[in-house]
Amino acid sequence: MENVYLNDQAVQRFVEIQQRLSKRVVLQELLDEHVNLIGGMDVTYVNDFALGVLVVLDRSLNLVSVYCSEKKVTFPYVPGLLAFRELPVLLDCFFKAKKQGQVPDIVFLDGQGIAHPRRLGIASHFGILVNLPTIGVAKKRLYGVCKNEPLLGFPEPLLDRNGDVLGYCYIPKPRASPVYISPGHLCDPESALRVTTKMFRGYKLPEPTRLAHHYTQLLRLEKLRKQQ
């Protein structure tokens, strides 16, 4: 990216947007028997471009469709403000799927849900904008504390400063570091854990975001080849 910089005043404006939007997050039980199409989303970067993918899977986690988008990055990387950087390309993928009548019943995103300093990680932000249940599954912890180290297959609550449950730390396979599962929107921590643990197929990441990551890497390689 070409020297895009946010001063403290600009950062504060985006923080205030998050604080307002966080009041619209709905945490409620998600009945996964009503889930037929499952979405997974991921973003990667090549130079000044964001490459986004939405995969759509059926209930058996078979791949149904892949939607891709590429957009010039206009927002710098700022911890806690990832959504403003990645939402444009993710929303473009989503609206391509919607145009084809393939709106998922739930979407998994590579990032945080409410396990965020302002309870508005990218999964929550995206869920509010598209009015769908969303779950964030992150490879790194951004906010919250697990009092105990999670054991393989045994989730450990991820707590905020008041002791409220934001989500769960979870180790899905041997010798893997934990992932951090938190509800985004129209879901609650227990539902997010229950639904997500059904999505693992022997890998560290749940199948929706694992496949989305796979296709973003293919896009990345293709773009790099074209630039050679």
ABEGO torsion letter per residue (X at the ends): XBGBBBBAAAAAAAAAAAAAAAAABBBBBBBAAABABBBBBBBBBBEABBBBBBBBBBAAGBBABBBBBBBBBABBBBBGAAAAAAAAAAAAAAAAAAAAGBBBABBBBBEBBABBAAGBBAAAAAAAAAGBBBBBBBABBABEBBABBBBBGBBBBBBBAAGBBAEBBBBABBGBBBBBBBBABGBBAAAAAAAAAAABAGBABBAAAAAAAAAAAAAAAAAAAAAX
